[in-house]
């Protein structure tokens, strides 16, 4: 039977690639030889691996989660190849997981619209960012500026600051959070107030830049300035007209390109965003980058 790939993650040095599957299994591969180097010995519960990350600056510990709520820690160098269940969000469907580059904590988010910040050593959430009510939000529209109205599909820590993260989901919004106050400090949108419609790991951060991918037929990939809270540009994705773009995943590929994958085109494309970066940062960056 064919098993779908649900999530992937590289070690910081790029020597290993972990792959999470729809069956709940995880494999680890050598990136030079593509050979399987590890297959964690955990009994699968047949639910997808929705988030997978290596500990920042460390290739020996891998963290991943399932849609059903458990969070696992795999110590790669452990000869026994045992996976530990470190925590579980039994009332939540986890859609995304990220590890801070500053090494102190990681976070999860999903169906219940909360973002849980975990201490890496204790594996318990010490902070929860999100709504006070369960289910999809149906209150006044202005209140969605301070919380997500529907499930969250992607969350990323800032690689510039240990105090900020960015989240996006099914409610057409991308929000910037301050971990010191547990509050939304910016809700990014266009002039029409409609933001990205995420349905996968379609949010990535590189300094002040944020790129998002939406489950939309056109204008699906958008480049944002986090500091200014505005959209800089729409990046092109070549797709047949009848299929549409419908982007499910985006990543920065170096400092000047984005790689994106489409649900309907069944491909991945590398797209330059350099002209838009020059427009945002002006002559100084042009001199630095040549």
Backbone bond lengths (Angstrom), bond angles and torsions (degrees), N, CA, C in turn:
res aa  C-N    CA-C-N  psi(-1)  N-CA   C-N-CA  omega(-1)  CA-C   N-CA-C  phi
1 X - - - 1.452 - - 1.529 109.38 -
2 X 1.332 116.21 144.64 1.457 121.64 179.03 1.522 108.85 -83.44
3 X 1.339 116.18 128.84 1.463 121.83 179.46 1.524 108.34 -111.50
4 X 1.321 117.21 129.54 1.463 120.96 -176.46 1.521 111.67 -77.06
5 X 1.330 115.35 147.39 1.460 122.02 172.44 1.520 108.73 -84.24
6 X 1.325 116.95 127.98 1.458 121.50 -175.94 1.519 113.61 -108.94
7 X 1.341 117.57 -29.40 1.466 120.01 -177.90 1.521 109.74 -157.35
8 X 1.323 115.03 154.01 1.464 121.30 178.48 1.523 109.86 -141.04
9 X 1.328 115.53 158.61 1.459 119.44 176.96 1.515 111.05 -159.70
10 X 1.329 116.50 138.37 1.463 122.66 177.73 1.526 109.85 -101.68
11 X 1.336 115.83 151.02 1.453 119.55 167.24 1.523 108.44 -69.16
12 X 1.321 116.57 162.41 1.459 120.82 -176.85 1.526 111.61 -60.18
13 X 1.351 116.95 -35.10 1.460 119.68 -179.22 1.528 112.81 -87.00
14 X 1.338 117.28 -0.45 1.452 121.17 175.84 1.515 116.13 74.97
15 X 1.321 117.66 10.69 1.464 120.03 -175.94 1.524 113.11 -86.65
16 X 1.328 116.68 -16.89 1.457 119.74 -178.55 1.522 110.49 -133.28
17 X 1.327 114.59 145.02 1.460 121.86 177.48 1.521 108.90 -124.85
18 X 1.319 116.28 125.31 1.459 121.43 175.08 1.526 108.82 -101.52
19 X 1.330 116.06 140.92 1.461 122.03 -178.68 1.523 109.21 -127.46
20 X 1.342 116.60 126.49 1.457 122.01 176.61 1.517 109.94 -106.04
21 X 1.323 116.57 140.26 1.462 121.36 -171.95 1.530 112.39 -115.44
22 X 1.327 114.38 165.33 1.456 121.06 177.02 1.511 113.08 -64.40
23 X 1.318 117.03 -18.63 1.461 122.29 179.40 1.520 112.88 -81.84
24 X 1.344 116.87 -8.38 1.456 121.09 -176.57 1.515 113.47 93.53
25 X 1.329 117.60 0.56 1.457 121.50 -179.52 1.523 111.27 -90.76
26 X 1.338 114.95 159.61 1.460 122.42 178.35 1.519 109.03 -133.46
27 X 1.333 116.90 137.35 1.461 121.59 173.98 1.521 109.14 -125.96
28 X 1.333 115.41 154.73 1.457 121.74 -179.66 1.523 108.75 -123.71
29 X 1.340 116.52 134.16 1.457 121.30 -173.30 1.524 111.42 -128.68
30 X 1.324 115.55 148.82 1.456 122.59 171.53 1.522 107.49 -80.14
31 X 1.338 117.52 124.77 1.463 119.94 -174.60 1.527 113.47 -72.72
32 X 1.328 117.63 -20.37 1.462 119.67 178.88 1.522 111.77 -80.72
33 X 1.326 116.50 -36.86 1.469 120.31 -175.88 1.526 112.89 -108.23
34 X 1.343 116.57 -13.85 1.470 123.36 -175.92 1.527 112.54 66.06
35 X 1.322 116.73 9.20 1.464 119.91 -178.73 1.525 110.97 -78.20
36 X 1.321 114.79 148.41 1.453 121.51 176.00 1.522 109.22 -70.91
37 X 1.319 116.96 123.84 1.461 120.48 -179.06 1.523 112.66 -109.85
38 X 1.341 116.86 -17.10 1.457 119.85 -177.81 1.514 109.70 -161.39
39 X 1.321 115.34 141.81 1.461 121.48 174.34 1.522 106.63 -136.00
40 X 1.323 118.38 98.79 1.459 121.26 -174.33 1.522 113.25 -50.61
41 X 1.332 115.95 134.62 1.458 121.83 -176.56 1.519 110.42 -86.68
42 X 1.312 115.89 77.60 1.457 121.63 178.85 1.520 108.54 -130.71
43 X 1.316 116.03 136.76 1.455 120.29 177.96 1.518 109.49 -72.02
44 X 1.312 116.60 119.90 1.460 120.79 -175.95 1.523 111.07 -73.64
45 X 1.348 115.99 144.58 1.463 118.69 174.15 1.524 110.53 -103.94
46 X 1.340 115.86 15.23 1.460 122.78 172.92 1.527 114.03 68.94
47 X 1.317 118.37 16.23 1.452 121.02 175.50 1.528 109.67 -109.16
48 X 1.338 117.54 148.91 1.469 121.28 -171.09 1.517 114.61 -63.89
49 X 1.345 114.17 148.62 1.461 121.65 169.42 1.526 106.63 -81.81
50 X 1.318 117.16 108.53 1.466 120.86 -172.75 1.524 113.85 -97.14
51 X 1.329 117.57 -12.43 1.452 120.89 177.86 1.511 110.38 -150.45
52 X 1.332 116.20 141.57 1.463 120.56 -176.73 1.518 109.40 -154.15
53 X 1.333 116.86 124.84 1.463 121.06 -179.14 1.521 109.73 -148.17
54 X 1.334 116.15 147.18 1.455 121.18 168.98 1.520 108.58 -89.86
55 X 1.324 115.19 152.02 1.447 118.80 176.07 1.521 109.12 -62.75
56 X 1.315 116.44 137.54 1.459 120.97 -176.45 1.525 110.89 -56.09
57 X 1.333 115.74 133.23 1.464 124.25 177.76 1.536 112.25 61.23
58 X 1.323 116.75 21.86 1.459 120.66 -178.15 1.524 108.39 -143.46
59 X 1.309 117.49 127.45 1.455 120.57 179.99 1.521 112.36 -102.36
60 X 1.333 117.57 6.65 1.455 120.37 -174.50 1.523 113.69 -98.90
61 X 1.350 118.02 -11.98 1.457 120.59 -179.70 1.524 110.62 -128.04
62 X 1.327 115.10 129.10 1.457 121.70 -178.16 1.524 108.83 -122.05
63 X 1.317 115.30 132.87 1.454 121.97 -178.82 1.523 108.65 -114.21
64 X 1.325 117.17 133.57 1.467 118.89 175.66 1.515 110.91 -149.82
65 X 1.334 115.96 161.66 1.459 121.23 -175.88 1.520 109.85 -136.17
66 X 1.322 115.20 158.91 1.462 122.43 176.59 1.520 110.01 -110.77
67 X 1.325 115.59 160.02 1.462 120.35 179.80 1.521 111.63 -59.52
68 X 1.328 117.54 -26.91 1.466 121.57 -176.82 1.521 113.44 -78.58
69 X 1.337 118.82 -8.35 1.457 120.41 173.63 1.510 118.15 118.17
70 X 1.350 121.87 -20.98 1.466 119.15 -179.62 1.522 112.64 -74.19
71 X 1.343 115.73 149.81 1.456 122.79 176.94 1.523 107.83 -120.56
72 X 1.337 116.59 128.69 1.453 122.09 -173.71 1.522 111.32 -115.34
73 X 1.324 115.24 149.03 1.458 122.32 173.75 1.523 108.46 -119.80
74 X 1.333 115.98 124.40 1.466 121.84 177.03 1.515 108.66 -113.49
75 X 1.326 116.37 118.65 1.466 120.81 175.12 1.523 107.61 -90.19
76 X 1.318 115.76 106.96 1.451 122.52 -169.09 1.523 112.47 -61.56
77 X 1.314 117.13 -37.25 1.455 120.18 -175.45 1.532 113.04 -83.61
78 X 1.307 116.68 -1.45 1.462 120.83 -179.73 1.530 109.78 -72.84
79 X 1.314 117.63 117.38 1.459 121.92 -176.93 1.528 111.91 -63.21
80 X 1.326 117.32 -28.87 1.462 120.38 179.01 1.528 111.69 -72.52
81 X 1.350 116.05 -16.62 1.456 121.10 175.22 1.531 111.96 57.82
82 X 1.324 116.59 41.68 1.456 121.54 -176.87 1.523 110.21 -97.79
83 X 1.324 115.33 141.31 1.456 121.45 177.44 1.526 109.13 -105.63
84 X 1.322 117.01 131.72 1.457 121.64 179.56 1.520 110.38 -101.30
85 X 1.330 116.43 135.76 1.454 121.15 171.28 1.523 107.25 -83.29
86 X 1.328 116.12 111.01 1.454 120.23 -172.18 1.525 112.87 -92.81
87 X 1.320 116.66 -28.81 1.454 120.28 -178.58 1.519 108.74 -163.12
88 X 1.325 116.69 170.01 1.461 120.29 178.79 1.523 109.98 -152.95
89 X 1.323 115.55 133.72 1.457 121.46 174.28 1.527 106.38 -106.48
90 X 1.317 116.37 82.50 1.459 121.99 -169.30 1.523 113.35 -65.91
91 X 1.313 117.59 -26.68 1.460 120.71 -178.50 1.528 112.53 -97.37
92 X 1.327 116.32 9.29 1.463 119.44 -174.51 1.520 110.82 -130.09
93 X 1.315 116.50 149.37 1.460 122.46 169.46 1.527 107.22 -100.52
94 X 1.328 116.78 111.97 1.460 120.14 -178.15 1.526 109.62 -80.18
95 X 1.322 116.05 127.84 1.463 121.40 178.49 1.519 113.16 -106.14
96 X 1.334 117.29 -18.14 1.458 119.19 -173.33 1.520 110.92 -157.02
97 X 1.315 115.15 154.37 1.467 122.59 179.93 1.521 108.14 -147.41
98 X 1.331 116.69 141.48 1.462 119.87 176.09 1.516 109.90 -144.48
99 X 1.331 116.14 150.83 1.456 123.35 -179.79 1.523 109.17 -114.01
100 X 1.309 117.37 131.39 1.463 121.26 179.27 1.522 110.48 -65.99
101 X 1.317 116.27 136.01 1.458 120.63 176.35 1.522 111.98 -67.93
102 X 1.313 116.05 -15.75 1.459 119.94 -179.90 1.529 111.55 -85.80
103 X 1.342 116.65 -4.24 1.451 121.28 166.16 1.506 118.51 85.82
104 X 1.317 118.61 -0.67 1.456 119.44 -173.09 1.532 113.15 -93.05
105 X 1.319 117.67 -28.01 1.452 119.13 -170.32 1.525 112.01 -155.72
106 X 1.347 114.15 169.88 1.459 121.06 174.04 1.525 108.14 -137.93
107 X 1.317 117.37 169.97 1.459 120.37 -177.60 1.516 111.31 -140.33
108 X 1.330 115.72 157.83 1.459 122.54 174.76 1.525 108.66 -132.51
109 X 1.337 116.40 160.05 1.466 121.16 175.17 1.520 108.31 -159.14
110 X 1.340 115.50 160.26 1.454 118.31 -178.24 1.504 113.89 -178.84
111 X 1.341 114.69 -133.39 1.458 121.82 -169.73 1.514 113.96 -63.96
112 X 1.337 117.72 -38.80 1.467 119.32 -174.29 1.533 113.71 -81.15
113 X 1.345 117.43 3.28 1.463 124.12 173.28 1.522 113.66 72.63
114 X 1.321 117.62 6.96 1.459 121.35 176.13 1.521 110.64 -94.74
115 X 1.329 115.43 148.05 1.463 121.79 171.49 1.521 106.61 -110.42
116 X 1.316 116.30 117.72 1.463 121.16 -178.53 1.522 109.60 -100.98
117 X 1.318 116.22 127.18 1.457 122.10 178.81 1.531 107.73 -101.29
118 X 1.329 116.87 120.51 1.459 122.88 -176.26 1.521 111.32 -105.44
119 X 1.314 115.06 142.11 1.449 121.47 167.80 1.519 108.71 -76.50
120 X 1.345 117.32 128.99 1.462 120.70 -173.62 1.529 112.01 -65.29
121 X 1.304 117.31 -32.60 1.461 120.22 -176.64 1.527 112.06 -81.58
122 X 1.329 117.61 -40.95 1.464 121.04 -176.40 1.521 113.19 -89.84
123 X 1.332 116.97 -20.67 1.461 123.20 -178.81 1.529 112.01 56.49
124 X 1.328 114.43 41.12 1.451 120.18 174.12 1.525 108.05 -132.11
125 X 1.348 117.12 141.40 1.466 118.58 178.84 1.524 111.31 -68.32
126 X 1.330 116.13 125.23 1.458 120.06 177.88 1.517 111.40 -100.84
127 X 1.342 116.08 -6.25 1.454 120.20 179.30 1.522 109.16 -154.66
128 X 1.330 116.02 144.53 1.465 121.71 177.91 1.521 108.67 -128.91
129 X 1.315 115.53 123.62 1.463 121.72 178.81 1.520 107.64 -106.99
130 X 1.335 117.48 123.81 1.443 117.68 177.55 1.506 114.63 153.03
131 X 1.341 115.62 -160.87 1.465 121.65 -171.07 1.524 112.75 -79.79
132 X 1.302 114.85 163.49 1.457 121.88 176.41 1.522 111.24 -96.51
133 X 1.330 116.81 -9.78 1.461 121.18 -178.01 1.512 110.46 -115.73
134 X 1.337 116.95 156.29 1.454 122.23 179.43 1.524 110.02 -92.43
135 X 1.338 115.91 160.21 1.456 121.37 177.20 1.512 112.77 79.56
136 X 1.341 117.13 178.64 1.456 121.82 178.43 1.523 110.39 -65.00
137 X 1.328 115.08 142.60 1.466 120.08 -178.12 1.520 110.40 -76.42
138 X 1.337 116.49 133.89 1.468 120.03 -178.96 1.538 110.68 -129.90
139 X 1.327 117.50 18.64 1.457 121.78 -178.30 1.518 112.57 -86.76
140 X 1.334 117.52 -161.27 1.463 122.75 -179.22 1.526 111.51 -59.31
141 X 1.339 118.38 138.81 1.471 121.77 -177.93 1.517 113.59 -57.52
142 X 1.336 117.35 -32.94 1.464 119.33 -177.06 1.531 111.62 -65.77
143 X 1.325 118.12 -25.06 1.457 120.28 -179.40 1.520 112.78 -72.18
144 X 1.334 117.44 -18.07 1.463 119.92 178.36 1.529 111.25 -72.52
145 X 1.324 117.76 -7.22 1.458 120.10 174.96 1.529 111.00 -72.28
146 X 1.318 117.51 -21.19 1.454 121.40 -176.96 1.523 113.26 -109.61
147 X 1.338 117.97 2.19 1.455 121.65 179.81 1.526 109.35 -160.20
148 X 1.323 116.47 164.36 1.460 120.41 174.97 1.530 109.59 -84.41
149 X 1.335 115.11 141.17 1.457 120.04 -179.05 1.517 113.70 -88.57
150 X 1.347 116.49 -22.24 1.462 121.17 178.78 1.522 108.72 -137.32
151 X 1.320 116.42 -178.68 1.467 120.53 -173.23 1.527 112.41 -58.61
152 X 1.316 114.82 149.56 1.466 122.77 -179.61 1.527 108.77 -95.26
153 X 1.329 115.90 133.20 1.463 120.14 -178.53 1.524 113.53 -109.86
154 X 1.327 117.95 -16.78 1.456 119.31 -179.88 1.521 110.18 -152.94
155 X 1.334 115.60 138.09 1.457 120.86 175.82 1.521 107.71 -141.91
156 X 1.334 116.49 137.94 1.462 121.62 -177.55 1.518 110.54 -138.22
157 X 1.332 115.72 133.19 1.458 120.56 172.03 1.524 109.37 -72.49
158 X 1.311 115.49 148.59 1.457 120.26 172.81 1.522 109.32 -66.87
159 X 1.333 116.13 141.88 1.466 119.25 173.74 1.525 111.44 -95.46
160 X 1.345 115.42 5.61 1.465 121.18 176.60 1.524 112.67 -105.04
161 X 1.332 115.62 -29.55 1.460 120.55 -173.39 1.524 110.68 -137.59
162 X 1.325 118.63 137.40 1.465 120.90 176.74 1.518 112.94 -77.04
163 X 1.337 117.32 -2.60 1.461 120.97 -172.92 1.530 113.77 -106.41
164 X 1.336 118.19 0.32 1.456 118.86 -174.08 1.528 111.74 -131.28
165 X 1.337 114.75 149.19 1.457 121.24 171.13 1.516 108.65 -143.90
166 X 1.327 115.66 163.95 1.463 122.55 -177.60 1.520 108.31 -126.36
167 X 1.321 117.00 138.41 1.462 121.31 -179.17 1.522 110.98 -133.54
168 X 1.325 115.63 152.97 1.454 121.00 177.79 1.514 110.60 -150.33
169 X 1.339 116.46 156.84 1.454 119.23 -177.82 1.510 113.40 -161.79
170 X 1.323 113.46 -150.34 1.467 121.61 -171.16 1.522 112.47 -83.03
171 X 1.332 117.69 -1.02 1.464 120.80 -173.63 1.521 113.17 -100.18
172 X 1.325 117.34 19.53 1.472 121.37 177.11 1.520 112.50 60.88
173 X 1.329 116.39 41.73 1.463 117.85 178.04 1.525 110.83 -150.07
174 X 1.325 114.99 149.96 1.461 123.08 172.06 1.522 107.00 -123.42
175 X 1.324 116.15 129.03 1.457 119.81 -173.24 1.527 110.82 -122.77
176 X 1.330 115.16 141.80 1.461 122.88 175.59 1.517 107.52 -104.44
177 X 1.350 115.79 125.78 1.462 122.12 -176.29 1.536 110.43 -110.70
178 X 1.331 115.15 146.08 1.463 121.80 172.68 1.529 107.45 -106.60
179 X 1.322 117.06 116.74 1.463 121.44 -176.44 1.527 112.77 -71.18
180 X 1.318 117.55 -14.95 1.464 120.18 178.65 1.524 111.55 -76.38
181 X 1.342 116.13 -27.07 1.461 120.54 -179.56 1.527 112.68 -116.48
182 X 1.348 116.21 -9.78 1.476 121.98 -176.30 1.526 112.00 60.27
183 X 1.323 116.43 31.48 1.453 121.44 -176.95 1.529 111.22 -123.42
184 X 1.340 114.84 154.09 1.459 120.94 171.90 1.528 108.49 -73.21
185 X 1.325 116.99 126.71 1.461 120.71 178.89 1.525 111.57 -104.85
186 X 1.318 116.31 -12.78 1.458 119.98 179.45 1.522 109.07 -159.70
187 X 1.332 116.49 136.44 1.461 121.90 174.03 1.511 107.22 -119.48
188 X 1.319 116.68 110.22 1.463 120.97 -171.90 1.517 110.88 -84.95
189 X 1.323 114.83 133.44 1.458 121.03 179.26 1.517 109.32 -157.56
190 X 1.313 116.03 173.43 1.465 121.32 176.93 1.522 109.04 -91.44
191 X 1.321 115.84 -176.73 1.463 120.14 -179.50 1.527 111.64 -61.63
192 X 1.334 116.27 -26.43 1.462 120.19 -179.57 1.523 111.76 -85.16
193 X 1.344 116.84 3.45 1.469 125.26 179.09 1.525 113.15 69.31
194 X 1.317 118.12 6.19 1.462 120.41 178.56 1.522 109.12 -99.21
195 X 1.312 116.21 119.95 1.448 120.83 -179.19 1.515 112.12 -98.12
196 X 1.339 117.33 -169.98 1.459 121.85 -176.91 1.528 112.61 -66.56
197 X 1.328 116.07 145.50 1.467 122.73 177.45 1.527 108.00 -107.02
198 X 1.334 116.59 91.43 1.455 121.80 -175.91 1.528 111.15 -84.04
199 X 1.335 114.71 140.64 1.462 120.57 175.45 1.528 109.68 -139.92
200 X 1.315 116.28 36.77 1.453 122.08 -178.89 1.518 109.24 174.45
201 X 1.325 116.70 -168.40 1.464 121.46 -179.83 1.519 108.92 -79.43
202 X 1.315 115.20 64.96 1.458 121.76 -171.05 1.515 111.99 -112.10
203 X 1.326 115.69 47.54 1.452 121.90 176.95 1.524 107.25 -147.32
204 X 1.335 115.81 132.06 1.466 120.12 179.20 1.520 109.00 -143.30
205 X 1.331 115.68 150.89 1.457 121.93 -177.44 1.519 109.87 -124.34
206 X 1.329 115.33 138.88 1.463 121.77 172.24 1.520 107.69 -141.31
207 X 1.335 115.83 93.88 1.459 119.17 -175.61 1.510 111.14 67.35
208 X 1.335 116.37 -123.49 1.467 120.87 178.84 1.520 112.09 -83.56
209 X 1.314 117.38 -11.00 1.459 120.63 -176.43 1.517 111.65 -89.10
210 X 1.320 115.00 140.91 1.457 122.67 174.56 1.522 107.98 -130.70
211 X 1.319 117.68 132.17 1.458 121.31 176.35 1.519 108.15 -117.04
212 X 1.327 116.48 138.97 1.454 121.65 179.83 1.525 110.39 -129.29
213 X 1.327 115.64 152.07 1.458 122.08 175.32 1.515 109.75 -123.97
214 X 1.324 116.91 133.30 1.462 121.29 -175.44 1.523 111.91 -114.17
215 X 1.330 114.41 152.65 1.458 120.30 175.57 1.524 108.18 -84.12
216 X 1.338 114.38 68.43 1.458 122.23 -177.04 1.530 109.49 -133.36
217 X 1.336 117.95 153.15 1.464 120.07 -177.02 1.521 114.09 -71.15
218 X 1.337 118.20 -23.28 1.462 121.01 -179.89 1.524 109.97 -148.91
219 X 1.349 114.70 161.32 1.478 121.17 -178.55 1.535 111.48 52.58
220 X 1.329 115.90 41.55 1.459 120.59 -172.41 1.524 113.50 -81.37
221 X 1.342 118.58 -26.89 1.458 120.85 -176.97 1.521 109.10 -105.89
222 X 1.340 115.43 119.82 1.460 120.73 -176.17 1.525 110.46 -124.18
223 X 1.309 115.58 140.94 1.459 123.08 178.75 1.523 108.21 -108.72
224 X 1.358 115.67 130.95 1.451 121.19 -173.52 1.522 111.32 -125.34
225 X 1.328 115.80 153.73 1.459 122.11 167.13 1.524 107.27 -98.77
226 X 1.331 116.96 119.26 1.460 120.53 -179.72 1.522 110.70 -66.83
227 X 1.324 116.28 -43.38 1.462 120.82 -177.59 1.523 111.29 -62.11
228 X 1.334 116.13 -43.89 1.457 120.17 -177.26 1.522 112.47 -87.24
229 X 1.321 117.30 -16.39 1.458 120.84 179.24 1.512 113.51 65.97
230 X 1.321 115.78 30.87 1.476 118.60 -178.34 1.520 111.21 -132.59
231 X 1.319 114.20 158.16 1.460 119.91 177.14 1.518 109.84 -80.64
232 X 1.327 115.00 130.63 1.458 120.77 179.15 1.520 110.76 -87.79
233 X 1.328 115.95 -42.82 1.451 119.38 -174.45 1.515 111.26 -163.63
234 X 1.314 114.63 161.55 1.467 122.97 167.90 1.522 106.72 -103.78
235 X 1.322 117.26 124.99 1.454 121.27 -178.55 1.523 110.32 -91.62
236 X 1.321 117.83 141.31 1.468 120.87 -175.74 1.529 112.96 -76.07
237 X 1.323 115.96 139.74 1.463 121.70 172.65 1.525 106.75 -128.36
238 X 1.310 115.77 116.19 1.463 120.22 -176.20 1.521 110.30 -75.72
239 X 1.336 115.10 118.55 1.463 119.88 -179.04 1.519 109.99 -147.94
240 X 1.337 117.77 147.78 1.463 120.23 174.66 1.522 109.76 -58.38
241 X 1.315 117.03 142.91 1.455 121.57 -172.99 1.530 112.75 -58.82
242 X 1.314 117.03 -38.04 1.459 120.15 -176.52 1.522 112.21 -75.85
243 X 1.334 117.18 -20.96 1.458 119.76 -178.96 1.521 112.98 -87.90
244 X 1.309 116.76 -35.64 1.452 119.86 -176.66 1.522 111.74 77.07
245 X 1.326 116.44 175.09 1.467 121.13 -174.95 1.533 112.15 -86.52
246 X 1.306 118.52 -56.82 1.469 124.65 175.40 1.539 111.71 43.80
247 X 1.318 115.10 69.73 1.468 121.88 -175.41 1.531 110.48 -84.09
248 X 1.335 116.06 130.36 1.458 122.33 -178.86 1.522 113.48 -106.24
249 X 1.338 117.55 -21.77 1.460 119.70 -177.01 1.522 109.98 -148.45
250 X 1.342 116.22 139.82 1.469 122.07 174.43 1.524 109.23 -139.24
251 X 1.330 115.75 146.55 1.462 122.38 175.83 1.520 108.40 -144.37
252 X 1.320 116.47 150.31 1.458 119.58 169.13 1.520 108.24 -76.33
253 X 1.307 115.01 138.50 1.468 122.34 179.30 1.525 106.11 -119.53
254 X 1.341 116.48 87.63 1.445 119.93 -170.43 1.522 109.50 79.00
255 X 1.316 116.59 -162.64 1.465 120.88 -177.16 1.521 114.23 -91.71
256 X 1.319 117.84 -12.48 1.460 118.88 -172.06 1.528 114.47 -125.67
257 X 1.330 117.38 3.10 1.466 119.85 -179.04 1.525 111.27 -134.84
258 X 1.314 113.93 157.29 1.462 122.43 176.85 1.523 107.90 -125.31
259 X 1.337 116.15 140.14 1.461 120.35 173.02 1.522 107.51 -111.55
260 X 1.331 116.35 134.52 1.466 121.23 -175.47 1.517 110.32 -136.93
261 X 1.339 115.32 150.59 1.457 121.07 178.36 1.517 110.86 -125.24
262 X 1.340 115.74 141.77 1.458 121.91 -175.59 1.526 111.38 -109.91
263 X 1.342 115.42 144.13 1.465 120.89 178.66 1.519 111.89 -76.52
264 X 1.324 117.20 -26.66 1.464 120.30 -175.35 1.523 113.51 -104.22
265 X 1.334 117.55 -27.65 1.466 120.63 179.62 1.527 111.59 -85.48
266 X 1.341 116.59 -17.61 1.468 122.04 178.64 1.530 111.51 56.57
267 X 1.325 115.52 43.48 1.465 119.59 178.33 1.519 109.43 -148.24
268 X 1.325 114.48 176.62 1.464 121.56 173.95 1.519 107.64 -129.20
269 X 1.324 116.74 141.29 1.450 121.29 -178.23 1.523 110.02 -130.86
270 X 1.333 115.88 143.12 1.460 122.21 175.60 1.519 108.06 -101.08
271 X 1.313 116.31 126.21 1.462 121.97 -171.32 1.530 109.49 -124.77
272 X 1.321 116.46 133.29 1.458 120.96 178.27 1.520 110.34 -79.39
273 X 1.329 116.03 135.95 1.464 120.16 174.69 1.526 110.85 -119.76
274 X 1.331 117.58 12.15 1.451 121.80 -176.30 1.527 114.09 -59.69
275 X 1.342 120.17 -43.51 1.474 118.28 178.77 1.524 112.35 -57.79
276 X 1.324 116.89 -35.97 1.451 120.71 -178.98 1.523 111.93 -74.86
277 X 1.329 117.02 -32.45 1.461 120.93 176.29 1.527 109.62 -66.61
278 X 1.324 116.02 -41.78 1.465 119.72 178.20 1.530 110.89 -62.03
279 X 1.321 115.85 -39.83 1.465 120.10 -179.64 1.532 110.97 -63.53
280 X 1.346 116.14 -38.08 1.460 120.12 -177.36 1.515 111.57 -72.72
281 X 1.344 117.15 -47.23 1.458 120.31 -170.42 1.526 114.32 -96.68
282 X 1.317 116.70 -7.93 1.444 120.18 169.07 1.521 116.08 77.56
283 X 1.334 116.39 -165.40 1.469 122.98 -172.99 1.527 114.39 -58.05
284 X 1.352 117.10 -33.61 1.452 118.73 -176.15 1.529 110.97 -61.10
285 X 1.352 116.45 -47.24 1.454 120.12 -179.99 1.519 110.92 -65.49
286 X 1.318 116.75 -34.60 1.464 119.89 178.06 1.525 110.84 -61.65
287 X 1.329 117.12 -38.12 1.460 120.26 178.02 1.530 110.66 -67.87
288 X 1.337 116.26 -40.62 1.462 119.84 -178.31 1.516 111.62 -67.15
289 X 1.350 115.56 -43.15 1.457 119.93 -176.54 1.508 113.35 -87.41
290 X 1.289 116.20 -11.35 1.458 119.51 179.68 1.496 111.64 81.09
